[in-house]
Amino acid sequence: MGGFFGTISKSACATDLFYGTDYNSHLGTRRGGMATLHNGVFKRSIHNLENSYFRTRFEKELDEFKGNSGIGIISDTDPQPIFINSHLGKYAVVTVAKVNNLEELEKEMLAKGFHFTELSSGQTNQTELISLLISQGKTFTEGIEIVYEKIKGSCSMLILTEDGLIAARDKLGRTPILIGKKDGAYAATSEPCSFPNLDYELSYNVGPGEIVMLTPDSMTQLRKPNDKMQVCSFLWVYYGYPVSDYEGVNVDTVRYATGMAMAKKDKVAADYVAAIPDSGIGMGIGYAEGKQIPYRRAIIKYTPTWPRSFTPANQSVRDLVAKMKLIPNRHLLKDKRIIFCDDSIVRGTQLRDNMEILYGYGAKEVHMRLGSPPILHACPFVGFSASKSSLELIARRMIKELEGDDSKDLDKYAETNSEQYNKMVDCIRRKLNITTLRFNTVEDLITAIGLPKECVCTHCYNGTSYY
């Protein structure tokens, strides 16, 4: 995934840029970067975050970032920001993007005489490719239009120029950009939880395909938003921060509503409701209220040395960290029937480990309730998980066990309570040693979000993309 923060102010911006970018740390795991502009000169720093945190990497050099405007990124992809000097002038770019046709575009641009200087793991840096596409336009707006036209996948970006800060949201709005304002400054970010403690007020939600230019005193629209939108539903299920609002819809409110809706349909008996922290908590509280049984903290997240959502990119280390961050409460688990709420099951590795721990501490029954429907398709638009292929998903692995061919009748497996759906869910339940297992439905998730269904992407659940 990834998240960015940019600001432009009448005064020095380094502190706001540093903390604002850090508030996107739960969205990325690989690299962090910041760039500022001062008297026509860019200052940039990029660090690997796989074994450390953004704050510890950048804090000691914060005094080196001069100027009143800057952009920062927490990235799951390539090193960023990228610097460009072209006929448009000098500028820096950060992107939250997934470019599925990178090789095709690379070949096309090399044939035209372009060259690439930034390589990551032997591949072209996709943010550099995006910046070169921008430079093909006669204006920044025209260049961003070229990006929208050429890229298959998604791309939201911030561009730091000598004239101001440009924010351009993905053409179908798959990833968000929010604008904050305070006296003498504007900011743009993927995560509006960046704003309150820096004294910004959320003032504008950039629309799909919309482009705006920020200065310390103004916001100017450079391109109107598109009529069609496909914002990622997983914003509210998993990777959005609980206090954040996207499209005017609060993350924790949606999670609470999904728990409440599921509880009212659920006949299972239990001693109490608990949640897998952090993203399962809102749903767990809603479920407990809907079921009218107590909510207890049977698992606690250890925060002193695992702040926020630090997650290494290496899978084996990620599995270990996922285990180490969560500490079970033996007193609450022993001989109890517990309903646990969590956001989703992707590959099932972490939940399998959790089940072993819960039963090992004496739980009598463990009933899992998930805030998302079963995930049947790897996302081609937003990198919200480490799964590169649908075949890594536990739901698809179970379908393959049942059918011998994981591609058969996927529509039926996506249909809640169909014969195929029920067999798949029971297969997952048995594989993970869960007493009972229930998933949220697509319909209830859309109802909880409250946006028209054609505006919300549900591709990972049912393969549906409206546009």
C-alpha positions as CSV (number, residue, x, y, z in Angstrom):
1,M,0.0,0.0,0.0
2,G,1.7,3.2,1.2
3,G,0.8,6.6,2.4
4,F,2.0,10.2,1.9
5,F,1.9,13.6,3.4
6,G,2.8,17.0,1.9
7,T,2.6,20.5,3.3
8,I,3.2,24.1,2.2
9,S,3.4,26.9,4.7
10,K,4.4,30.4,5.4
11,S,6.8,29.1,8.0
12,A,9.3,26.2,8.3
13,C,7.5,22.9,7.5
14,A,9.9,20.3,8.6
15,T,8.2,19.4,11.9
16,D,4.8,19.1,10.3
17,L,6.2,17.1,7.5
18,F,8.0,14.7,9.8
19,Y,5.1,13.9,12.1
20,G,2.5,14.1,9.3
21,T,4.4,11.5,7.3
22,D,4.9,9.3,10.4
23,Y,1.1,9.2,10.9
24,N,1.1,7.1,7.6
25,S,3.4,4.5,9.1
26,H,0.7,1.8,9.3
27,L,0.3,1.9,5.5
28,G,3.8,0.9,4.5
29,T,6.7,-1.4,5.5
30,R,9.7,-1.0,3.2
31,R,10.9,2.6,2.8
32,G,10.4,6.1,4.0
33,G,11.4,9.3,2.3
34,M,11.1,13.1,2.7
35,A,12.0,16.1,0.5
36,T,11.8,19.8,1.1
37,L,12.3,22.8,-1.1
38,H,14.3,25.8,0.1
39,N,15.5,28.8,-2.1
40,G,15.1,26.6,-5.2
41,V,17.1,23.7,-3.8
42,F,15.7,20.3,-2.9
43,K,16.8,18.3,0.1
44,R,16.0,14.6,0.1
45,S,16.5,11.6,2.3
46,I,15.3,8.0,1.9
47,H,15.7,5.2,4.4
48,N,15.0,1.5,4.6
49,L,12.3,0.8,7.2
50,E,12.3,-3.0,7.1
51,N,14.2,-3.3,10.4
52,S,13.4,0.1,12.0
53,Y,10.8,2.8,12.3
54,F,10.3,6.1,10.3
55,R,10.8,8.3,13.4
56,T,14.1,6.6,14.4
57,R,15.5,6.8,10.9
58,F,14.7,10.5,10.2
59,E,14.6,12.2,13.6
60,K,18.4,12.8,13.9
61,E,18.5,14.6,10.5
62,L,15.3,16.6,10.8
63,D,17.3,19.9,11.3
64,E,18.7,19.5,7.8
65,F,15.3,19.9,6.2
66,K,14.9,23.6,5.4
67,G,12.1,25.4,3.7
68,N,8.4,26.0,3.8
69,S,7.2,23.1,1.6
70,G,7.8,19.4,1.5
71,I,6.5,15.9,0.8
72,G,7.0,12.6,2.6
73,I,6.2,9.0,1.9
74,I,5.9,5.6,3.7
75,S,6.2,3.2,0.8
76,D,5.7,-0.5,0.2
77,T,7.3,-0.2,-3.2
78,D,10.3,1.8,-4.5
79,P,12.6,4.4,-3.0
80,Q,10.9,7.8,-3.1
81,P,10.7,10.8,-3.5
82,I,12.1,11.1,-7.1
83,F,13.6,14.3,-8.4
84,I,13.1,15.5,-11.9
85,N,14.4,18.5,-13.9
86,S,12.4,19.0,-17.1
87,H,10.8,21.6,-19.3
88,L,8.2,21.8,-16.5
89,G,10.9,22.9,-14.1
90,K,12.4,21.1,-11.1
91,Y,10.0,19.0,-9.1
92,A,9.8,16.1,-6.6
93,V,7.2,13.3,-6.7
94,V,5.8,10.7,-4.3
95,T,3.2,8.1,-5.4
96,V,0.9,5.6,-3.9
97,A,0.5,3.4,-6.9
98,K,0.3,-0.1,-8.4
99,V,1.5,-0.1,-12.0
100,N,0.5,-3.5,-13.6
101,N,1.9,-2.6,-17.0
102,L,5.3,-1.4,-15.9
103,E,7.3,-3.5,-18.3
104,E,5.1,-2.5,-21.3
105,L,5.4,1.2,-20.4
106,E,9.2,0.8,-19.8
107,K,9.7,-0.7,-23.3
108,E,7.5,2.0,-24.9
109,M,9.5,4.8,-23.3
110,L,12.9,3.3,-24.0
111,A,11.9,3.1,-27.6
112,K,11.2,6.8,-27.6
113,G,14.7,7.6,-26.2
114,F,13.9,8.0,-22.5
115,H,16.2,6.4,-20.0
116,F,15.8,5.4,-16.3
117,T,18.3,6.0,-13.6
118,E,16.6,4.6,-10.5
119,L,16.6,0.8,-10.2
120,S,15.1,-1.2,-7.3
121,S,15.8,-4.9,-7.1
122,G,16.8,-4.9,-10.8
123,Q,13.5,-3.2,-11.9
124,T,12.6,0.3,-13.0
125,N,11.4,2.5,-10.2
126,Q,7.7,3.0,-10.9
127,T,7.7,6.5,-9.4
128,E,10.4,7.5,-11.8
129,L,8.4,6.1,-14.7
130,I,5.4,8.1,-13.5
131,S,7.4,11.2,-13.2
132,L,8.7,10.8,-16.8
133,L,5.2,10.3,-18.0
134,I,4.3,13.6,-16.3
135,S,7.2,15.4,-18.1
136,Q,5.7,14.5,-21.4
137,G,2.9,16.9,-20.8
138,K,3.0,20.6,-21.7
139,T,1.8,21.4,-18.2
140,F,1.6,19.4,-15.0
141,T,-2.1,18.9,-15.5
142,E,-1.6,17.5,-19.0
143,G,1.2,15.3,-17.7
144,I,-0.9,13.8,-15.0
145,E,-3.6,13.2,-17.5
146,I,-1.1,11.1,-19.5
147,V,-0.4,9.1,-16.3
148,Y,-4.2,8.5,-15.9
149,E,-4.4,7.4,-19.5
150,K,-1.4,5.1,-19.6
151,I,-1.3,3.3,-16.3
152,K,-3.2,0.1,-15.7
153,G,-3.7,-0.2,-11.9
154,S,-3.9,2.9,-9.8
155,C,-1.9,6.0,-9.0
156,S,-2.3,8.9,-6.5
157,M,0.5,11.4,-6.2
158,L,2.0,14.5,-4.6
159,I,4.2,16.8,-6.7
160,L,6.4,19.4,-5.0
161,T,7.1,22.3,-7.4
162,E,8.6,25.7,-7.2
163,D,5.1,27.2,-7.5
164,G,3.3,25.0,-5.0
165,L,2.2,21.6,-4.0
166,I,0.1,19.5,-6.4
167,A,-2.1,16.7,-5.2
168,A,-3.6,14.3,-7.8
169,R,-5.9,11.5,-6.8
170,D,-6.2,8.2,-8.7
171,K,-8.6,8.5,-11.7
172,L,-11.1,6.1,-10.0
173,G,-10.3,7.3,-6.5
174,R,-9.1,3.9,-5.4
175,T,-6.8,5.5,-2.8
176,P,-7.7,8.7,-1.0
177,I,-6.2,12.2,-0.7
178,L,-7.5,14.5,2.0
179,I,-6.7,18.2,2.4
180,G,-6.2,19.9,5.7
181,K,-5.9,23.6,6.5
182,K,-4.7,25.8,9.3
183,D,-3.6,29.4,9.5
184,G,-0.9,30.0,7.0
185,A,-0.6,26.4,5.8
186,Y,-2.2,23.6,3.7
187,A,-1.5,19.9,3.8
188,A,-2.4,16.9,1.7
189,T,-2.3,13.3,2.9
190,S,-3.5,9.7,2.5
191,E,-4.4,9.6,6.1
192,P,-6.4,12.3,7.8
193,C,-5.4,11.0,11.2
194,S,-2.3,13.1,10.4
195,F,-4.2,16.4,10.9
196,P,-5.6,16.8,14.5
197,N,-2.3,16.9,16.5
198,L,-0.7,19.2,13.9
199,D,-3.7,21.6,14.2
200,Y,-5.0,21.0,10.7
201,E,-8.7,20.9,10.1
202,L,-9.9,18.4,7.4
203,S,-11.2,20.8,4.8
204,Y,-11.6,18.9,1.5
205,N,-11.8,15.4,0.1
206,V,-10.0,15.3,-3.3
207,G,-12.3,13.5,-5.8
208,P,-11.4,10.7,-8.2
209,G,-9.0,12.0,-10.9
210,E,-9.2,15.5,-9.4
211,I,-6.0,17.7,-9.3
212,V,-5.5,20.6,-6.9
213,M,-2.6,23.1,-6.4
214,L,-1.9,24.2,-2.8
215,T,-0.1,27.3,-1.7
216,P,0.1,28.6,1.9
217,D,-3.0,30.7,1.4
218,S,-5.0,28.8,-1.3
219,M,-6.3,25.7,-2.9
220,T,-6.9,25.9,-6.7
221,Q,-8.6,23.2,-8.7
222,L,-6.6,22.2,-11.8
223,R,-8.8,19.4,-13.0
224,K,-12.4,18.6,-12.0
225,P,-13.1,15.2,-10.4
226,N,-14.4,12.3,-12.5
227,D,-18.1,11.2,-12.2
228,K,-17.2,7.6,-11.5
229,M,-15.4,6.2,-8.4
230,Q,-14.2,2.9,-7.2
231,V,-12.7,3.6,-3.7
232,C,-11.2,0.5,-2.0
233,S,-13.5,-1.1,0.5
234,F,-10.5,-2.3,2.5
235,L,-9.9,1.2,3.6
236,W,-12.7,0.7,6.1
237,V,-12.1,-3.0,6.8
238,Y,-8.4,-3.0,7.5
239,Y,-5.8,-0.4,6.5
240,G,-7.5,2.8,7.4
241,Y,-6.8,4.2,10.8
242,P,-9.9,4.1,13.2
243,V,-10.2,7.9,13.6
244,S,-9.9,8.6,9.8
245,D,-12.8,9.6,7.5
246,Y,-12.8,8.8,3.8
247,E,-15.6,10.2,1.6
248,G,-17.0,11.5,4.8
249,V,-17.3,8.0,6.3
250,N,-15.5,7.2,9.5
251,V,-13.5,4.0,9.7
252,D,-14.4,3.0,13.3
253,T,-18.1,3.7,12.7
254,V,-18.1,1.3,9.8
255,R,-16.3,-1.4,11.8
256,Y,-18.7,-1.0,14.6
257,A,-21.7,-1.2,12.2
258,T,-20.4,-4.4,10.6
259,G,-20.1,-6.0,14.1
260,M,-23.6,-4.9,15.1
261,A,-25.1,-6.2,11.9
262,M,-23.4,-9.6,12.2
263,A,-24.3,-10.1,15.9
264,K,-28.0,-9.6,15.1
265,K,-28.0,-12.5,12.7
266,D,-25.8,-14.8,14.8
267,K,-27.2,-17.5,17.1
268,V,-24.0,-18.7,18.6
269,A,-23.7,-18.7,22.4
270,A,-20.6,-17.4,24.2
271,D,-19.3,-16.0,27.4
272,Y,-18.0,-12.8,25.9
273,V,-16.7,-11.0,22.8
274,A,-13.1,-10.2,22.2
275,A,-11.1,-8.8,19.3
276,I,-7.8,-9.3,17.5
277,P,-6.2,-5.8,18.0
278,D,-6.1,-3.3,16.5
279,S,-8.4,-3.5,13.4
280,G,-10.8,-6.0,15.0
281,I,-11.6,-3.8,18.0
282,G,-14.3,-1.6,16.4
283,M,-16.1,-4.6,15.1
284,G,-15.8,-6.4,18.4
285,I,-17.4,-3.6,20.3
286,G,-20.2,-3.4,17.8
287,Y,-20.7,-7.2,17.9
288,A,-20.8,-7.2,21.7
289,E,-23.4,-4.5,21.8
290,G,-25.5,-6.2,19.1
291,K,-25.3,-9.5,20.9
292,Q,-25.7,-7.9,24.3
293,I,-22.9,-9.9,26.0
294,P,-19.7,-8.4,27.5
295,Y,-16.7,-7.3,25.6
296,R,-13.4,-8.3,27.1
297,R,-9.7,-7.8,26.2
298,A,-8.6,-11.4,25.9
299,I,-5.6,-10.5,23.7
300,I,-3.6,-7.3,24.2
301,K,-1.2,-5.7,21.8
302,Y,2.2,-4.9,23.3
303,T,3.0,-1.4,22.2
304,P,6.2,-0.2,24.1
305,T,8.5,-1.8,21.5
306,W,6.0,-2.6,18.7
307,P,4.5,0.9,18.2
308,R,1.7,1.4,15.7
309,S,1.7,-1.3,13.0
310,F,5.4,-1.9,12.4
311,T,5.4,-4.9,9.9
312,P,8.6,-6.0,8.2
313,A,8.5,-6.8,4.5
314,N,10.1,-10.2,5.0
315,Q,7.3,-12.8,5.4
316,S,9.0,-15.0,8.0
317,V,9.9,-12.0,10.1
318,R,6.4,-10.6,9.6
319,D,4.9,-13.8,10.9
320,L,7.1,-13.7,14.0
321,V,6.4,-10.0,14.7
322,A,2.6,-10.7,14.3
323,K,2.9,-13.3,17.1
324,M,5.2,-11.3,19.3
325,K,3.0,-8.2,19.3
326,L,-0.1,-10.0,20.7
327,I,-0.1,-11.3,24.3
328,P,-3.0,-13.5,25.5
329,N,-4.6,-13.1,28.9
330,R,-4.7,-16.6,30.4
331,H,-7.2,-15.6,33.1
332,L,-9.8,-14.6,30.5
333,L,-9.2,-17.5,28.2
334,K,-9.3,-20.6,30.4
335,D,-12.5,-22.7,30.0
336,K,-14.3,-19.8,28.1
337,R,-16.4,-19.8,25.0
338,I,-15.2,-16.7,23.1
339,I,-16.3,-14.8,20.0
340,F,-13.3,-13.2,18.4
341,C,-13.7,-10.4,15.9
342,D,-11.0,-9.6,13.3
343,D,-10.8,-7.7,10.0
344,S,-10.2,-10.5,7.5
345,I,-8.4,-13.7,6.6
346,V,-6.0,-13.4,3.8
347,R,-3.5,-16.2,3.8
348,G,-4.5,-17.6,7.2
349,T,-1.0,-17.8,8.7
350,Q,-1.4,-15.4,11.5
351,L,-4.9,-16.7,12.5
352,R,-3.7,-20.3,12.5
353,D,-0.9,-19.2,15.0
354,N,-3.5,-17.3,17.1
355,M,-5.7,-20.4,17.3
356,E,-2.9,-22.5,18.7
357,I,-2.1,-19.9,21.3
358,L,-5.8,-19.4,22.4
359,Y,-6.4,-23.1,22.8
360,G,-3.0,-23.5,24.4
361,Y,-4.2,-21.0,27.1
362,G,-7.3,-23.1,27.8
363,A,-10.0,-21.6,25.6
364,K,-13.0,-24.0,25.4
365,E,-14.5,-22.6,22.2
366,V,-13.2,-20.0,19.7
367,H,-15.7,-18.5,17.3
368,M,-14.2,-16.2,14.6
369,R,-16.2,-13.4,13.0
370,L,-14.6,-11.5,10.2
371,G,-15.4,-7.9,9.1
372,S,-14.8,-8.7,5.4
373,P,-16.2,-11.3,3.1
374,P,-13.9,-14.2,2.1
375,I,-11.1,-12.8,-0.1
376,L,-11.1,-14.7,-3.4
377,H,-9.0,-12.4,-5.7
378,A,-5.6,-10.8,-5.2
379,C,-6.1,-7.1,-5.7
380,P,-4.9,-5.7,-9.1
381,F,-5.5,-2.1,-8.0
382,V,-4.1,-1.6,-4.5
383,G,-1.3,-3.5,-2.8
384,F,-3.2,-4.0,0.5
385,S,-1.6,-7.4,1.3
386,A,1.6,-9.2,0.6
387,S,-0.3,-11.8,-1.5
388,K,0.9,-11.4,-5.1
389,S,-1.2,-14.2,-6.5
390,S,-4.8,-15.4,-5.8
391,L,-3.4,-18.9,-5.2
392,E,-1.8,-17.7,-1.9
393,L,-5.2,-16.8,-0.5
394,I,-6.6,-19.4,1.9
395,A,-10.1,-19.2,0.3
396,R,-8.6,-20.1,-3.1
397,R,-6.5,-22.9,-1.6
398,M,-9.6,-24.4,0.0
399,I,-11.5,-24.2,-3.3
400,K,-8.6,-26.0,-5.0
401,E,-8.8,-28.8,-2.3
402,L,-12.6,-29.1,-2.9
403,E,-12.6,-28.9,-6.7
404,G,-9.1,-29.9,-7.8
405,D,-9.2,-26.6,-9.8
406,D,-9.3,-23.3,-8.0
407,S,-11.0,-21.5,-10.9
408,K,-14.2,-23.4,-10.9
409,D,-17.5,-21.7,-10.0
410,L,-15.8,-18.7,-8.3
411,D,-19.1,-16.7,-8.6
412,K,-20.8,-19.4,-6.6
413,Y,-18.1,-19.4,-3.9
414,A,-18.6,-15.6,-3.7
415,E,-22.3,-16.0,-3.1
416,T,-23.1,-16.0,0.6
417,N,-24.8,-19.2,1.8
418,S,-24.5,-21.0,-1.6
419,E,-23.6,-24.6,-1.3
420,Q,-20.1,-23.9,-2.6
421,Y,-19.7,-20.9,-0.2
422,N,-20.7,-22.9,2.8
423,K,-18.3,-25.8,1.9
424,M,-15.4,-23.3,1.4
425,V,-16.0,-21.6,4.8
426,D,-16.2,-24.9,6.6
427,C,-13.0,-26.0,4.9
428,I,-11.3,-22.9,6.2
429,R,-12.8,-23.4,9.6
430,R,-11.4,-27.0,9.8
431,K,-8.0,-26.0,8.4
432,L,-7.6,-23.3,11.1
433,N,-9.2,-25.3,13.9
434,I,-12.0,-22.8,14.6
435,T,-15.2,-23.8,16.5
436,T,-17.4,-21.7,14.2
437,L,-16.5,-19.2,11.4
438,R,-18.6,-16.5,9.9
439,F,-17.7,-13.8,7.4
440,N,-19.4,-10.4,6.8
441,T,-21.4,-10.2,3.6
442,V,-20.6,-7.8,0.7
443,E,-24.1,-6.4,1.1
444,D,-23.7,-5.6,4.8
445,L,-20.3,-4.1,4.3
446,I,-21.6,-1.8,1.6
447,T,-24.5,-0.9,3.9
448,A,-22.1,-0.1,6.7
449,I,-19.9,2.1,4.5
450,G,-23.0,3.9,3.3
451,L,-21.8,4.8,-0.2
452,P,-23.5,3.7,-3.4
453,K,-22.3,0.1,-4.3
454,E,-21.1,1.2,-7.7
455,C,-18.7,3.7,-5.9
456,V,-17.0,1.0,-3.8
457,C,-14.5,-1.6,-5.1
458,T,-15.3,-5.1,-4.0
459,H,-13.1,-6.9,-6.5
460,C,-11.2,-8.9,-3.9
461,Y,-14.4,-10.5,-2.7
462,N,-16.3,-11.1,-5.9
463,G,-14.2,-10.1,-8.8
464,T,-16.5,-7.2,-9.5
465,S,-15.1,-3.9,-11.0
466,Y,-17.8,-1.6,-12.2
467,Y,-15.4,0.5,-14.4
